[in-house]
């Protein structure tokens, strides 16, 4: 497969990434609501995210808050020049 495909199922709030069109023979729950899909060799072929809108919102907010805290720390550590 040349490109990863991403499909969002709005009614179910599921985000699905297809890395390979191979048949899924197993899956592993990475964390609640996130499942890795594997082929018969154990290679990753897809990822499914349930409650995707909440997951993405929370991930973005967490990342933004961490960056803001880093910026605040950086600004406090800079000595004012006169």
Helices and strands as residue ranges (DSSP letters): E 5-9, E 14-18, E 26-31, E 34-38, E 44-50, H 52-77
